[in-house]
Amino acid sequence: MSHKYHEATISSKPIFDGKVIKVKVDTVELPNGKHATRELVLHPGAVGILAISNENKIVLVNQFRKPLEKMNLEIPAGKLELNEDPRECAIRELKEETGYSALNMTPFTKFYTSPGFANEIIYLFQAEDLEIGEANPDEDEFVDLVTLTLEESLQLIDAGEIVDGKTIIAIYYWQIQSLKDK
């Protein structure tokens, strides 16, 4: 699809090809005919799961995040494998990280994390009618499970203790759904 502000790629230089991301630098032609450089991070996409227990509590994982150099409280999530269906990824990641399986896994939104430089898209699902099982995290994953009420979750957002974007979106979605149910 062409748009009047489209930036045509003149050249592309791969910089890094890693397990999770690829980085490239593109030279583009701007709508005014001038050239500019764009540093791009390519990511296969991910899922996040708003898992609501039968006790009406959100299931979160607390894990160390190296870029932050601290523990981070988040909804269960994971990277999509090549050509993987997001729903299948959500089912797999929920089970791996938490041990829970869901009888209902419903998509509710998707969003780009940082469209100014990355193409990463996250698909969010709501998991309901949870059944407990045994977690089977990846060998490099170490997580603690945390369950919180909606009110506790909102308080942690307000206190700056929940700072992960996908988790904040999921909790606010849960809040909106709770208000609709009243």
Secondary structure, DSSP 8 states (H G I E B T S, - for coil): ---TT--EEEEEEEEEE-SS-EEEEEEEE-TTS-EEEEEEEE---EEEEEEB-TTS-EEEEEEEETTTTEEEEE--EEE--TT--HHHHHHHHHHHHHS-EEEEEEEEEEEES-TTTB--EEEEEEEEEEE-------TT--EEEEEE-HHHHHHHHHTT----HHHHHHHHHHHHHHHHT-
